[in-house]
């Protein structure tokens, strides 16, 4: 079976987010001072072939833990959907 994973990786809340801070401060410059506390992260989409949803979840978790996210600085969450074949 084919699954598509949508992964969101964000910096830990306790850590300074320099990109988010820069974007937040720029909001006033473009006339949007009501937008505050911007956090900048990553969105990754990937396809995985697995025998079941549980196996696909384990593979995506392993990819995040070993390569895609830095657990010292980042947290992640993901969703999986089975791809329909034509």
N, C-alpha and C positions, 0 to 999 in steps of 0.2 A: 504494500500500500504506500501511497505517496502522501506526505503531509507537508504543509507550509507552516513554518514557525515565524512569528513576529516577535522580535526580542527588543525590549527597551532597556537600555543601560543608562543609569544616572549616577552622578557623584553622590556619595554619602551626604546626608543632610548636615552632619557635623563639620564637613570640610568646606573650605572656601571654594567657590566656583568662579574663577576669574572671567571666564567667558560669559557666564550668566550675569555677573556684576557689570561687565562692559555693556551688555545688551540692556540691562535695566537702566543704566545711566543714560544710554542713548535714547530711550523712550521719550524722555522730556524734550530732547532735541527735535524729535519728529512730531511733537504735539500730542503725545500719549502719556502724560505724567501719571495717569491713573493705573498704568501697568507697572507692577512692582514684583520683586523677588523672583526674577527669571532664573531658571536653572536650565543649563544646556547639557544635553546628553546625546546618546546615539540610538538610532533605530536600525536594526539589522533584520533582514528577511532572508530566510533560507528554506530550501526544500530538503526533506529527508525521506529516505526509503526505509520502512520498518514493517515488521509483521503485525504490530499493534500500536495503538495510541500510547500505551505505557512504555513500550520500547522506544518509540520516537521521543517521548518526554525525557527518558533517561539519556538518549543521545544528545539532545539539545542542551540539557543540563550539563553534561560532560563537556560539550563544546564551549559553553559559557564559562564553566569553572576553569578549564585548562587554557583557553585561548582568548575568548571574546571580551571577558570582563576581568578587571583587576580587583580581586576581593578586598584588598586593603583600602582602595579608594572608591570603589563603585559597588552598586547593587543592581540586580537585574530582575526582570520578570518577563515571562513570555506566554504566548498563547499558541495553540496548535489547531489547525483545521485540516481535515482530510481533503485532498484534492480530488476532484471528480475527473475521471478519465473519459475521453470522448469515444 
